[in-house]
Amino acid sequence: MFNSSFLQSKGELKHSTAPRPKEIEDYLRCGLAADEGDTTLEFQESWSQEAVDKWLRSILPKSFKWLDACYGRPDTENGDVHRVLLGRDHKTLFVVARKTTTGPELSKMKGIAGRNPSQWSIRVGPYNCSQTNDIFSSHHDC
């Protein structure tokens, strides 16, 4: 899921409340989230940051098209990306502070092993967009 909460200057989320099921359905309808019915959601723990970025772009093309239009296409070979990995602690989202996001980081953040895999999720948000209006705040009218 692509969370539309932009980062503040301190690297914290502007809105840290995890979306409710209705909001997730709106994200799915607008192309800001994907589920297994849309595309394959499988990834490999051996993936590099470049492979993770390519995969995320393939399952969330609208989000990355917007980011590229605003900020230009990042140089993923040199570690540049437009997104951060988000974690969830109960009802609160937080930024996972890692220099890179690779397959092992995705695996750690997808969910706990004891939970049904259909409940696993990976969340990302736009990186360094604190000066941009939250255009996704009106995602109901996408």
Rosetta blueprint (number, residue, H / E / L):
1 M L
2 F E
3 N L
4 S L
5 S L
6 F L
7 L E
8 Q L
9 S L
10 K L
11 G L
12 E L
13 L E
14 K L
15 H L
16 S L
17 T E
18 A L
19 P L
20 R L
21 P H
22 K H
23 E H
24 I H
25 E H
26 D H
27 Y H
28 L H
29 R H
30 C H
31 G L
32 L L
33 A L
34 A L
35 D L
36 E L
37 G L
38 D L
39 T L
40 T L
41 L L
42 E L
43 F L
44 Q L
45 E L
46 S L
47 W L
48 S L
49 Q H
50 E H
51 A H
52 V H
53 D H
54 K H
55 W H
56 L H
57 R H
58 S H
59 I H
60 L L
61 P H
62 K H
63 S H
64 F H
65 K H
66 W H
67 L H
68 D H
69 A H
70 C H
71 Y H
72 G L
73 R L
74 P L
75 D L
76 T H
77 E H
78 N H
79 G L
80 D L
81 V L
82 H L
83 R E
84 V E
85 L E
86 L E
87 G E
88 R E
89 D E
90 H L
91 K L
92 T E
93 L E
94 F E
95 V E
96 V L
97 A L
98 R L
99 K L
100 T L
101 T L
102 T L
103 G H
104 P H
105 E H
106 L H
107 S H
108 K H
109 M H
110 K L
111 G L
112 I L
113 A L
114 G L
115 R L
116 N L
117 P H
118 S H
119 Q H
120 W L
121 S L
122 I L
123 R E
124 V E
125 G E
126 P E
127 Y L
128 N L
129 C L
130 S L
131 Q L
132 T L
133 N L
134 D L
135 I H
136 F H
137 S H
138 S H
139 H H
140 H H
141 D H
142 C L
